[in-house]
Structures are given as structure tokens and as C-alpha cells.
Amino acid sequence: MTRPQPPHSLRSRLCRGTTAFMSFVMLTLVMGLVGCGLVGTSATTAAGAASEAEEARQAQQIEQQVKDKLQAAQEAEAAKRAAADKDSL
């Protein structure tokens, strides 16, 4: 025994509705995944920018420390020369 088939027009309407619904579901899923990717990318970019800013700040601190040490060494050397000149007179 076979099941009675709905009229042709009703079946085609049901198929169109199912196809439209499946298209909507797929579109929603794809857009959701794209959105997640963009959010992830922007979060990664923001984290990278913050990391680069921190590295730049640390580099500036190291540069200042080197300049301070160089200045201190130059002043110590100048003081030694001044003392040596004073002793040699």
C-alpha cells in the first residue's frame, strides 16, 4: 500500500518552504561564523597592538637606562681625569 500523495501544488509549496527555511538557516550560520571570525580578528589585532605598545614602552625605558648609565660613566671618567690632572700638578 502506498501513502496517498498530496496534490502537486501543495507538495511544491512545502518544498519551497523547506528550501527557503534551510537557506535561511544556512545563511544565519554562515553569517554567525563570519561575525565570530571578525570579532576574533579584531580582538587579536587589539591584543597585538597593546603588546606592541608595551614593547615600545619597554624599549624606551631601556634606552633611557642606557643613556643614564652612559651619562654616569662619562661623569665618573671626567671626575677621574680632573683628579688625575689635579694630582699631576
mmCIF file as gemmi writes it, N, C-alpha and C atoms, coordinates in Angstrom:
data_model
loop_
_atom_site.group_PDB
_atom_site.id
_atom_site.type_symbol
_atom_site.label_atom_id
_atom_site.label_alt_id
_atom_site.label_comp_id
_atom_site.label_asym_id
_atom_site.label_entity_id
_atom_site.label_seq_id
_atom_site.pdbx_PDB_ins_code
_atom_site.Cartn_x
_atom_site.Cartn_y
_atom_site.Cartn_z
_atom_site.occupancy
_atom_site.B_iso_or_equiv
_atom_site.pdbx_formal_charge
_atom_site.auth_seq_id
_atom_site.auth_asym_id
_atom_site.pdbx_PDB_model_num
ATOM 1 N N . MET Axp A 1 ? 0.827 -1.177 0 1 0 ? 1 A 1
ATOM 2 C CA . MET Axp A 1 ? 0 0 0 1 0 ? 1 A 1
ATOM 3 C C . MET Axp A 1 ? 0.876 1.248 0 1 0 ? 1 A 1
ATOM 4 N N . THR Axp A 2 ? 0.48 2.16 -0.764 1 0 ? 2 A 1
ATOM 5 C CA . THR Axp A 2 ? 1.219 3.416 -0.839 1 0 ? 2 A 1
ATOM 6 C C . THR Axp A 2 ? 0.424 4.5 -0.147 1 0 ? 2 A 1
ATOM 7 N N . ARG Axp A 3 ? 1.173 5.428 0.348 1 0 ? 3 A 1
ATOM 8 C CA . ARG Axp A 3 ? 0.512 6.562 1.013 1 0 ? 3 A 1
ATOM 9 C C . ARG Axp A 3 ? -0.082 7.475 -0.034 1 0 ? 3 A 1
ATOM 10 N N . PRO Axp A 4 ? -1.187 8.054 0.273 1 0 ? 4 A 1
ATOM 11 C CA . PRO Axp A 4 ? -1.756 8.996 -0.689 1 0 ? 4 A 1
ATOM 12 C C . PRO Axp A 4 ? -0.872 10.235 -0.771 1 0 ? 4 A 1
ATOM 13 N N . GLN Axp A 5 ? -0.616 10.694 -1.947 1 0 ? 5 A 1
ATOM 14 C CA . GLN Axp A 5 ? 0.229 11.849 -2.185 1 0 ? 5 A 1
ATOM 15 C C . GLN Axp A 5 ? -0.604 13.119 -2.131 1 0 ? 5 A 1
ATOM 16 N N . PRO Axp A 6 ? -0.073 14.178 -1.514 1 0 ? 6 A 1
ATOM 17 C CA . PRO Axp A 6 ? -0.819 15.43 -1.542 1 0 ? 6 A 1
ATOM 18 C C . PRO Axp A 6 ? -0.848 15.971 -2.966 1 0 ? 6 A 1
ATOM 19 N N . PRO Axp A 7 ? -1.763 16.829 -3.242 1 0 ? 7 A 1
ATOM 20 C CA . PRO Axp A 7 ? -1.807 17.416 -4.591 1 0 ? 7 A 1
ATOM 21 C C . PRO Axp A 7 ? -0.469 18.056 -4.938 1 0 ? 7 A 1
ATOM 22 N N . HIS Axp A 8 ? -0.157 18.071 -6.197 1 0 ? 8 A 1
ATOM 23 C CA . HIS Axp A 8 ? 1.137 18.551 -6.684 1 0 ? 8 A 1
ATOM 24 C C . HIS Axp A 8 ? 1.449 19.965 -6.198 1 0 ? 8 A 1
ATOM 25 N N . SER Axp A 9 ? 0.496 20.831 -6.236 1 0 ? 9 A 1
ATOM 26 C CA . SER Axp A 9 ? 0.751 22.21 -5.853 1 0 ? 9 A 1
ATOM 27 C C . SER Axp A 9 ? 1.094 22.318 -4.372 1 0 ? 9 A 1
ATOM 28 N N . LEU Axp A 10 ? 0.473 21.517 -3.511 1 0 ? 10 A 1
ATOM 29 C CA . LEU Axp A 10 ? 0.772 21.557 -2.083 1 0 ? 10 A 1
ATOM 30 C C . LEU Axp A 10 ? 2.189 21.055 -1.829 1 0 ? 10 A 1
ATOM 31 N N . ARG Axp A 11 ? 2.589 19.991 -2.515 1 0 ? 11 A 1
ATOM 32 C CA . ARG Axp A 11 ? 3.933 19.445 -2.346 1 0 ? 11 A 1
ATOM 33 C C . ARG Axp A 11 ? 4.978 20.475 -2.766 1 0 ? 11 A 1
ATOM 34 N N . SER Axp A 12 ? 4.773 21.146 -3.856 1 0 ? 12 A 1
ATOM 35 C CA . SER Axp A 12 ? 5.746 22.123 -4.314 1 0 ? 12 A 1
ATOM 36 C C . SER Axp A 12 ? 5.822 23.299 -3.354 1 0 ? 12 A 1
ATOM 37 N N . ARG Axp A 13 ? 4.682 23.679 -2.759 1 0 ? 13 A 1
ATOM 38 C CA . ARG Axp A 13 ? 4.725 24.741 -1.752 1 0 ? 13 A 1
ATOM 39 C C . ARG Axp A 13 ? 5.492 24.299 -0.527 1 0 ? 13 A 1
ATOM 40 N N . LEU Axp A 14 ? 5.314 23.064 -0.102 1 0 ? 14 A 1
ATOM 41 C CA . LEU Axp A 14 ? 6.039 22.559 1.063 1 0 ? 14 A 1
ATOM 42 C C . LEU Axp A 14 ? 7.538 22.52 0.791 1 0 ? 14 A 1
ATOM 43 N N . CYS Axp A 15 ? 7.911 22.077 -0.394 1 0 ? 15 A 1
ATOM 44 C CA . CYS Axp A 15 ? 9.332 22.017 -0.745 1 0 ? 15 A 1
ATOM 45 C C . CYS Axp A 15 ? 9.935 23.409 -0.807 1 0 ? 15 A 1
ATOM 46 N N . ARG Axp A 16 ? 9.199 24.346 -1.367 1 0 ? 16 A 1
ATOM 47 C CA . ARG Axp A 16 ? 9.712 25.709 -1.423 1 0 ? 16 A 1
ATOM 48 C C . ARG Axp A 16 ? 9.886 26.27 -0.025 1 0 ? 16 A 1
ATOM 49 N N . GLY Axp A 17 ? 8.953 26.004 0.859 1 0 ? 17 A 1
ATOM 50 C CA . GLY Axp A 17 ? 9.063 26.486 2.23 1 0 ? 17 A 1
ATOM 51 C C . GLY Axp A 17 ? 10.248 25.869 2.94 1 0 ? 17 A 1
ATOM 52 N N . THR Axp A 18 ? 10.463 24.578 2.734 1 0 ? 18 A 1
ATOM 53 C CA . THR Axp A 18 ? 11.597 23.9 3.362 1 0 ? 18 A 1
ATOM 54 C C . THR Axp A 18 ? 12.901 24.425 2.801 1 0 ? 18 A 1
ATOM 55 N N . THR Axp A 19 ? 12.958 24.623 1.512 1 0 ? 19 A 1
ATOM 56 C CA . THR Axp A 19 ? 14.167 25.138 0.887 1 0 ? 19 A 1
ATOM 57 C C . THR Axp A 19 ? 14.467 26.547 1.38 1 0 ? 19 A 1
ATOM 58 N N . ALA Axp A 20 ? 13.455 27.362 1.471 1 0 ? 20 A 1
ATOM 59 C CA . ALA Axp A 20 ? 13.655 28.726 1.954 1 0 ? 20 A 1
ATOM 60 C C . ALA Axp A 20 ? 14.128 28.71 3.406 1 0 ? 20 A 1
ATOM 61 N N . PHE Axp A 21 ? 13.513 27.832 4.194 1 0 ? 21 A 1
ATOM 62 C CA . PHE Axp A 21 ? 13.913 27.739 5.603 1 0 ? 21 A 1
ATOM 63 C C . PHE Axp A 21 ? 15.356 27.265 5.723 1 0 ? 21 A 1
ATOM 64 N N . MET Axp A 22 ? 15.741 26.259 4.958 1 0 ? 22 A 1
ATOM 65 C CA . MET Axp A 22 ? 17.109 25.744 5 1 0 ? 22 A 1
ATOM 66 C C . MET Axp A 22 ? 18.1 26.806 4.519 1 0 ? 22 A 1
ATOM 67 N N . SER Axp A 23 ? 17.693 27.565 3.523 1 0 ? 23 A 1
ATOM 68 C CA . SER Axp A 23 ? 18.554 28.652 3.059 1 0 ? 23 A 1
ATOM 69 C C . SER Axp A 23 ? 18.745 29.689 4.149 1 0 ? 23 A 1
ATOM 70 N N . PHE Axp A 24 ? 17.666 30.011 4.853 1 0 ? 24 A 1
ATOM 71 C CA . PHE Axp A 24 ? 17.738 30.967 5.948 1 0 ? 24 A 1
ATOM 72 C C . PHE Axp A 24 ? 18.65 30.448 7.058 1 0 ? 24 A 1
ATOM 73 N N . VAL Axp A 25 ? 18.513 29.175 7.406 1 0 ? 25 A 1
ATOM 74 C CA . VAL Axp A 25 ? 19.343 28.573 8.461 1 0 ? 25 A 1
ATOM 75 C C . VAL Axp A 25 ? 20.81 28.606 8.048 1 0 ? 25 A 1
ATOM 76 N N . MET Axp A 26 ? 21.102 28.228 6.816 1 0 ? 26 A 1
ATOM 77 C CA . MET Axp A 26 ? 22.494 28.229 6.341 1 0 ? 26 A 1
ATOM 78 C C . MET Axp A 26 ? 23.066 29.645 6.327 1 0 ? 26 A 1
ATOM 79 N N . LEU Axp A 27 ? 22.278 30.598 5.868 1 0 ? 27 A 1
ATOM 80 C CA . LEU Axp A 27 ? 22.729 31.983 5.837 1 0 ? 27 A 1
ATOM 81 C C . LEU Axp A 27 ? 23.015 32.48 7.25 1 0 ? 27 A 1
ATOM 82 N N . THR Axp A 28 ? 22.141 32.149 8.183 1 0 ? 28 A 1
ATOM 83 C CA . THR Axp A 28 ? 22.338 32.556 9.579 1 0 ? 28 A 1
ATOM 84 C C . THR Axp A 28 ? 23.611 31.945 10.147 1 0 ? 28 A 1
ATOM 85 N N . LEU Axp A 29 ? 23.838 30.665 9.879 1 0 ? 29 A 1
ATOM 86 C CA . LEU Axp A 29 ? 25.055 30.006 10.375 1 0 ? 29 A 1
ATOM 87 C C . LEU Axp A 29 ? 26.317 30.627 9.773 1 0 ? 29 A 1
ATOM 88 N N . VAL Axp A 30 ? 26.287 30.852 8.476 1 0 ? 30 A 1
ATOM 89 C CA . VAL Axp A 30 ? 27.457 31.427 7.809 1 0 ? 30 A 1
ATOM 90 C C . VAL Axp A 30 ? 27.74 32.825 8.344 1 0 ? 30 A 1
ATOM 91 N N . MET Axp A 31 ? 26.712 33.637 8.475 1 0 ? 31 A 1
ATOM 92 C CA . MET Axp A 31 ? 26.91 34.994 8.986 1 0 ? 31 A 1
ATOM 93 C C . MET Axp A 31 ? 27.41 34.958 10.431 1 0 ? 31 A 1
ATOM 94 N N . GLY Axp A 32 ? 26.916 34.011 11.206 1 0 ? 32 A 1
ATOM 95 C CA . GLY Axp A 32 ? 27.397 33.871 12.58 1 0 ? 32 A 1
ATOM 96 C C . GLY Axp A 32 ? 28.871 33.519 12.625 1 0 ? 32 A 1
ATOM 97 N N . LEU Axp A 33 ? 29.282 32.615 11.75 1 0 ? 33 A 1
ATOM 98 C CA . LEU Axp A 33 ? 30.694 32.232 11.719 1 0 ? 33 A 1
ATOM 99 C C . LEU Axp A 33 ? 31.563 33.373 11.219 1 0 ? 33 A 1
ATOM 100 N N . VAL Axp A 34 ? 31.085 34.089 10.228 1 0 ? 34 A 1
ATOM 101 C CA . VAL Axp A 34 ? 31.836 35.242 9.722 1 0 ? 34 A 1
ATOM 102 C C . VAL Axp A 34 ? 31.964 36.286 10.813 1 0 ? 34 A 1
ATOM 103 N N . GLY Axp A 35 ? 30.884 36.542 11.531 1 0 ? 35 A 1
ATOM 104 C CA . GLY Axp A 35 ? 30.916 37.509 12.624 1 0 ? 35 A 1
ATOM 105 C C . GLY Axp A 35 ? 31.901 37.099 13.694 1 0 ? 35 A 1
ATOM 106 N N . CYS Axp A 36 ? 31.909 35.822 14.045 1 0 ? 36 A 1
ATOM 107 C CA . CYS Axp A 36 ? 32.853 35.337 15.056 1 0 ? 36 A 1
ATOM 108 C C . CYS Axp A 36 ? 34.285 35.512 14.575 1 0 ? 36 A 1
ATOM 109 N N . GLY Axp A 37 ? 34.509 35.271 13.298 1 0 ? 37 A 1
ATOM 110 C CA . GLY Axp A 37 ? 35.85 35.442 12.75 1 0 ? 37 A 1
ATOM 111 C C . GLY Axp A 37 ? 36.296 36.885 12.809 1 0 ? 37 A 1
ATOM 112 N N . LEU Axp A 38 ? 35.392 37.786 12.495 1 0 ? 38 A 1
ATOM 113 C CA . LEU Axp A 38 ? 35.746 39.207 12.544 1 0 ? 38 A 1
ATOM 114 C C . LEU Axp A 38 ? 35.99 39.66 13.968 1 0 ? 38 A 1
ATOM 115 N N . VAL Axp A 39 ? 35.179 39.172 14.889 1 0 ? 39 A 1
ATOM 116 C CA . VAL Axp A 39 ? 35.377 39.528 16.293 1 0 ? 39 A 1
ATOM 117 C C . VAL Axp A 39 ? 36.714 38.991 16.773 1 0 ? 39 A 1
ATOM 118 N N . GLY Axp A 40 ? 37.012 37.751 16.402 1 0 ? 40 A 1
ATOM 119 C CA . GLY Axp A 40 ? 38.285 37.166 16.799 1 0 ? 40 A 1
ATOM 120 C C . GLY Axp A 40 ? 39.459 37.913 16.204 1 0 ? 40 A 1
ATOM 121 N N . THR Axp A 41 ? 39.327 38.312 14.957 1 0 ? 41 A 1
ATOM 122 C CA . THR Axp A 41 ? 40.393 39.057 14.296 1 0 ? 41 A 1
ATOM 123 C C . THR Axp A 41 ? 40.608 40.405 14.957 1 0 ? 41 A 1
ATOM 124 N N . SER Axp A 42 ? 39.51 41.098 15.259 1 0 ? 42 A 1
ATOM 125 C CA . SER Axp A 42 ? 39.66 42.41 15.883 1 0 ? 42 A 1
ATOM 126 C C . SER Axp A 42 ? 40.222 42.28 17.294 1 0 ? 42 A 1
ATOM 127 N N . ALA Axp A 43 ? 39.836 41.23 18.004 1 0 ? 43 A 1
ATOM 128 C CA . ALA Axp A 43 ? 40.388 41.016 19.348 1 0 ? 43 A 1
ATOM 129 C C . ALA Axp A 43 ? 41.876 40.718 19.266 1 0 ? 43 A 1
ATOM 130 N N . THR Axp A 44 ? 42.262 39.914 18.292 1 0 ? 44 A 1
ATOM 131 C CA . THR Axp A 44 ? 43.68 39.595 18.111 1 0 ? 44 A 1
ATOM 132 C C . THR Axp A 44 ? 44.46 40.836 17.72 1 0 ? 44 A 1
ATOM 133 N N . THR Axp A 45 ? 43.891 41.64 16.847 1 0 ? 45 A 1
ATOM 134 C CA . THR Axp A 45 ? 44.545 42.871 16.431 1 0 ? 45 A 1
ATOM 135 C C . THR Axp A 45 ? 44.715 43.823 17.605 1 0 ? 45 A 1
ATOM 136 N N . ALA Axp A 46 ? 43.682 43.944 18.428 1 0 ? 46 A 1
ATOM 137 C CA . ALA Axp A 46 ? 43.769 44.821 19.596 1 0 ? 46 A 1
ATOM 138 C C . ALA Axp A 46 ? 44.817 44.313 20.582 1 0 ? 46 A 1
ATOM 139 N N . ALA Axp A 47 ? 44.853 43.008 20.783 1 0 ? 47 A 1
ATOM 140 C CA . ALA Axp A 47 ? 45.846 42.438 21.695 1 0 ? 47 A 1
ATOM 141 C C . ALA Axp A 47 ? 47.25 42.645 21.136 1 0 ? 47 A 1
ATOM 142 N N . GLY Axp A 48 ? 47.411 42.48 19.828 1 0 ? 48 A 1
ATOM 143 C CA . GLY Axp A 48 ? 48.708 42.699 19.204 1 0 ? 48 A 1
ATOM 144 C C . GLY Axp A 48 ? 49.147 44.147 19.318 1 0 ? 48 A 1
ATOM 145 N N . ALA Axp A 49 ? 48.22 45.06 19.132 1 0 ? 49 A 1
ATOM 146 C CA . ALA Axp A 49 ? 48.552 46.489 19.246 1 0 ? 49 A 1
ATOM 147 C C . ALA Axp A 49 ? 48.941 46.832 20.677 1 0 ? 49 A 1
ATOM 148 N N . ALA Axp A 50 ? 48.232 46.267 21.646 1 0 ? 50 A 1
ATOM 149 C CA . ALA Axp A 50 ? 48.574 46.52 23.05 1 0 ? 50 A 1
ATOM 150 C C . ALA Axp A 50 ? 49.948 45.938 23.369 1 0 ? 50 A 1
ATOM 151 N N . SER Axp A 51 ? 50.235 44.777 22.827 1 0 ? 51 A 1
ATOM 152 C CA . SER Axp A 51 ? 51.538 44.148 23.043 1 0 ? 51 A 1
ATOM 153 C C . SER Axp A 51 ? 52.652 44.993 22.421 1 0 ? 51 A 1
ATOM 154 N N . GLU Axp A 52 ? 52.415 45.489 21.22 1 0 ? 52 A 1
ATOM 155 C CA . GLU Axp A 52 ? 53.416 46.335 20.562 1 0 ? 52 A 1
ATOM 156 C C . GLU Axp A 52 ? 53.625 47.631 21.333 1 0 ? 52 A 1
ATOM 157 N N . ALA Axp A 53 ? 52.558 48.193 21.868 1 0 ? 53 A 1
ATOM 158 C CA . ALA Axp A 53 ? 52.681 49.413 22.659 1 0 ? 53 A 1
ATOM 159 C C . ALA Axp A 53 ? 53.497 49.15 23.921 1 0 ? 53 A 1
ATOM 160 N N . GLU Axp A 54 ? 53.275 48.009 24.552 1 0 ? 54 A 1
ATOM 161 C CA . GLU Axp A 54 ? 54.039 47.644 25.752 1 0 ? 54 A 1
ATOM 162 C C . GLU Axp A 54 ? 55.515 47.441 25.405 1 0 ? 54 A 1
ATOM 163 N N . GLU Axp A 55 ? 55.779 46.786 24.272 1 0 ? 55 A 1
ATOM 164 C CA . GLU Axp A 55 ? 57.161 46.587 23.843 1 0 ? 55 A 1
ATOM 165 C C . GLU Axp A 55 ? 57.838 47.928 23.561 1 0 ? 55 A 1
ATOM 166 N N . ALA Axp A 56 ? 57.13 48.838 22.945 1 0 ? 56 A 1
ATOM 167 C CA . ALA Axp A 56 ? 57.69 50.169 22.651 1 0 ? 56 A 1
ATOM 168 C C . ALA Axp A 56 ? 57.993 50.911 23.947 1 0 ? 56 A 1
ATOM 169 N N . ARG Axp A 57 ? 57.099 50.808 24.916 1 0 ? 57 A 1
ATOM 170 C CA . ARG Axp A 57 ? 57.313 51.462 26.212 1 0 ? 57 A 1
ATOM 171 C C . ARG Axp A 57 ? 58.544 50.874 26.908 1 0 ? 57 A 1
ATOM 172 N N . GLN Axp A 58 ? 58.672 49.557 26.868 1 0 ? 58 A 1
ATOM 173 C CA . GLN Axp A 58 ? 59.834 48.906 27.48 1 0 ? 58 A 1
ATOM 174 C C . GLN Axp A 58 ? 61.12 49.305 26.754 1 0 ? 58 A 1
ATOM 175 N N . ALA Axp A 59 ? 61.065 49.399 25.437 1 0 ? 59 A 1
ATOM 176 C CA . ALA Axp A 59 ? 62.247 49.8 24.67 1 0 ? 59 A 1
ATOM 177 C C . ALA Axp A 59 ? 62.67 51.217 25.039 1 0 ? 59 A 1
ATOM 178 N N . GLN Axp A 60 ? 61.701 52.098 25.235 1 0 ? 60 A 1
ATOM 179 C CA . GLN Axp A 60 ? 62.024 53.473 25.635 1 0 ? 60 A 1
ATOM 180 C C . GLN Axp A 60 ? 62.65 53.497 27.032 1 0 ? 60 A 1
ATOM 181 N N . GLN Axp A 61 ? 62.15 52.649 27.921 1 0 ? 61 A 1
ATOM 182 C CA . GLN Axp A 61 ? 62.729 52.581 29.267 1 0 ? 61 A 1
ATOM 183 C C . GLN Axp A 61 ? 64.169 52.086 29.211 1 0 ? 61 A 1
ATOM 184 N N . ILE Axp A 62 ? 64.411 51.063 28.413 1 0 ? 62 A 1
ATOM 185 C CA . ILE Axp A 62 ? 65.767 50.518 28.279 1 0 ? 62 A 1
ATOM 186 C C . ILE Axp A 62 ? 66.686 51.567 27.664 1 0 ? 62 A 1
ATOM 187 N N . GLU Axp A 63 ? 66.208 52.266 26.65 1 0 ? 63 A 1
ATOM 188 C CA . GLU Axp A 63 ? 67.009 53.318 26.026 1 0 ? 63 A 1
ATOM 189 C C . GLU Axp A 63 ? 67.372 54.395 27.05 1 0 ? 63 A 1
ATOM 190 N N . GLN Axp A 64 ? 66.412 54.801 27.871 1 0 ? 64 A 1
ATOM 191 C CA . GLN Axp A 64 ? 66.675 55.821 28.888 1 0 ? 64 A 1
ATOM 192 C C . GLN Axp A 64 ? 67.679 55.308 29.926 1 0 ? 64 A 1
ATOM 193 N N . GLN Axp A 65 ? 67.563 54.032 30.31 1 0 ? 65 A 1
ATOM 194 C CA . GLN Axp A 65 ? 68.509 53.458 31.268 1 0 ? 65 A 1
ATOM 195 C C . GLN Axp A 65 ? 69.919 53.455 30.701 1 0 ? 65 A 1
ATOM 196 N N . VAL Axp A 66 ? 70.057 53.104 29.421 1 0 ? 66 A 1
ATOM 197 C CA . VAL Axp A 66 ? 71.372 53.096 28.784 1 0 ? 66 A 1
ATOM 198 C C . VAL Axp A 66 ? 71.944 54.512 28.735 1 0 ? 66 A 1
ATOM 199 N N . LYS Axp A 67 ? 71.096 55.491 28.385 1 0 ? 67 A 1
ATOM 200 C CA . LYS Axp A 67 ? 71.556 56.878 28.354 1 0 ? 67 A 1
ATOM 201 C C . LYS Axp A 67 ? 71.998 57.339 29.739 1 0 ? 67 A 1
ATOM 202 N N . ASP Axp A 68 ? 71.224 56.97 30.776 1 0 ? 68 A 1
ATOM 203 C CA . ASP Axp A 68 ? 71.588 57.349 32.143 1 0 ? 68 A 1
ATOM 204 C C . ASP Axp A 68 ? 72.92 56.725 32.561 1 0 ? 68 A 1
ATOM 205 N N . LYS Axp A 69 ? 73.121 55.451 32.228 1 0 ? 69 A 1
ATOM 206 C CA . LYS Axp A 69 ? 74.38 54.773 32.578 1 0 ? 69 A 1
ATOM 207 C C . LYS Axp A 69 ? 75.552 55.393 31.83 1 0 ? 69 A 1
ATOM 208 N N . LEU Axp A 70 ? 75.341 55.723 30.554 1 0 ? 70 A 1
ATOM 209 C CA . LEU Axp A 70 ? 76.386 56.355 29.756 1 0 ? 70 A 1
ATOM 210 C C . LEU Axp A 70 ? 76.748 57.717 30.34 1 0 ? 70 A 1
ATOM 211 N N . GLN Axp A 71 ? 75.741 58.484 30.71 1 0 ? 71 A 1
ATOM 212 C CA . GLN Axp A 71 ? 75.976 59.79 31.326 1 0 ? 71 A 1
ATOM 213 C C . GLN Axp A 71 ? 76.75 59.638 32.631 1 0 ? 71 A 1
ATOM 214 N N . ALA Axp A 72 ? 76.359 58.659 33.454 1 0 ? 72 A 1
ATOM 215 C CA . ALA Axp A 72 ? 77.048 58.433 34.728 1 0 ? 72 A 1
ATOM 216 C C . ALA Axp A 72 ? 78.496 58.019 34.485 1 0 ? 72 A 1
ATOM 217 N N . ALA Axp A 73 ? 78.745 57.17 33.481 1 0 ? 73 A 1
ATOM 218 C CA . ALA Axp A 73 ? 80.109 56.744 33.17 1 0 ? 73 A 1
ATOM 219 C C . ALA Axp A 73 ? 80.949 57.924 32.677 1 0 ? 73 A 1
ATOM 220 N N . GLN Axp A 74 ? 80.354 58.78 31.857 1 0 ? 74 A 1
ATOM 221 C CA . GLN Axp A 74 ? 81.077 59.948 31.365 1 0 ? 74 A 1
ATOM 222 C C . GLN Axp A 74 ? 81.421 60.902 32.514 1 0 ? 74 A 1
ATOM 223 N N . GLU Axp A 75 ? 80.483 61.068 33.432 1 0 ? 75 A 1
ATOM 224 C CA . GLU Axp A 75 ? 80.743 61.947 34.578 1 0 ? 75 A 1
ATOM 225 C C . GLU Axp A 75 ? 81.817 61.352 35.491 1 0 ? 75 A 1
ATOM 226 N N . ALA Axp A 76 ? 81.792 60.041 35.672 1 0 ? 76 A 1
ATOM 227 C CA . ALA Axp A 76 ? 82.814 59.386 36.503 1 0 ? 76 A 1
ATOM 228 C C . ALA Axp A 76 ? 84.185 59.518 35.848 1 0 ? 76 A 1
ATOM 229 N N . GLU Axp A 77 ? 84.252 59.33 34.534 1 0 ? 77 A 1
ATOM 230 C CA . GLU Axp A 77 ? 85.52 59.461 33.812 1 0 ? 77 A 1
ATOM 231 C C . GLU Axp A 77 ? 86.031 60.891 33.891 1 0 ? 77 A 1
ATOM 232 N N . ALA Axp A 78 ? 85.135 61.869 33.747 1 0 ? 78 A 1
ATOM 233 C CA . ALA Axp A 78 ? 85.533 63.277 33.84 1 0 ? 78 A 1
ATOM 234 C C . ALA Axp A 78 ? 86.062 63.583 35.237 1 0 ? 78 A 1
ATOM 235 N N . ALA Axp A 79 ? 85.435 63.004 36.252 1 0 ? 79 A 1
ATOM 236 C CA . ALA Axp A 79 ? 85.9 63.222 37.627 1 0 ? 79 A 1
ATOM 237 C C . ALA Axp A 79 ? 87.279 62.595 37.833 1 0 ? 79 A 1
ATOM 238 N N . LYS Axp A 80 ? 87.521 61.419 37.266 1 0 ? 80 A 1
ATOM 239 C CA . LYS Axp A 80 ? 88.839 60.77 37.382 1 0 ? 80 A 1
ATOM 240 C C . LYS Axp A 80 ? 89.909 61.615 36.681 1 0 ? 80 A 1
ATOM 241 N N . ARG Axp A 81 ? 89.586 62.128 35.486 1 0 ? 81 A 1
ATOM 242 C CA . ARG Axp A 81 ? 90.535 62.96 34.776 1 0 ? 81 A 1
ATOM 243 C C . ARG Axp A 81 ? 90.856 64.244 35.556 1 0 ? 81 A 1
ATOM 244 N N . ALA Axp A 82 ? 89.813 64.808 36.127 1 0 ? 82 A 1
ATOM 245 C CA . ALA Axp A 82 ? 90.019 66.034 36.902 1 0 ? 82 A 1
ATOM 246 C C . ALA Axp A 82 ? 90.894 65.736 38.115 1 0 ? 82 A 1
ATOM 247 N N . ALA Axp A 83 ? 90.684 64.611 38.767 1 0 ? 83 A 1
ATOM 248 C CA . ALA Axp A 83 ? 91.504 64.225 39.928 1 0 ? 83 A 1
ATOM 249 C C . ALA Axp A 83 ? 92.953 63.934 39.499 1 0 ? 83 A 1
ATOM 250 N N . ALA Axp A 84 ? 93.108 63.262 38.363 1 0 ? 84 A 1
ATOM 251 C CA . ALA Axp A 84 ? 94.453 62.945 37.858 1 0 ? 84 A 1
ATOM 252 C C . ALA Axp A 84 ? 95.183 64.234 37.49 1 0 ? 84 A 1
ATOM 253 N N . ASP Axp A 85 ? 94.488 65.169 36.838 1 0 ? 85 A 1
ATOM 254 C CA . ASP Axp A 85 ? 95.101 66.446 36.49 1 0 ? 85 A 1
ATOM 255 C C . ASP Axp A 85 ? 95.509 67.203 37.737 1 0 ? 85 A 1
ATOM 256 N N . LYS Axp A 86 ? 94.684 67.153 38.747 1 0 ? 86 A 1
ATOM 257 C CA . LYS Axp A 86 ? 94.968 67.856 39.995 1 0 ? 86 A 1
ATOM 258 C C . LYS Axp A 86 ? 96.182 67.264 40.699 1 0 ? 86 A 1
ATOM 259 N N . ASP Axp A 87 ? 96.292 65.936 40.677 1 0 ? 87 A 1
ATOM 260 C CA . ASP Axp A 87 ? 97.431 65.262 41.304 1 0 ? 87 A 1
ATOM 261 C C . ASP Axp A 87 ? 98.727 65.481 40.535 1 0 ? 87 A 1
ATOM 262 N N . SER Axp A 88 ? 98.639 65.618 39.218 1 0 ? 88 A 1
ATOM 263 C CA . SER Axp A 88 ? 99.843 65.767 38.409 1 0 ? 88 A 1
ATOM 264 C C . SER Axp A 88 ? 100.424 67.169 38.505 1 0 ? 88 A 1
ATOM 265 N N . LEU Axp A 89 ? 99.696 68.11 38.995 1 0 ? 89 A 1
ATOM 266 C CA . LEU Axp A 89 ? 100.198 69.482 39.093 1 0 ? 89 A 1
ATOM 267 C C . LEU Axp A 89 ? 101.047 69.596 40.276 1 0 ? 89 A 1
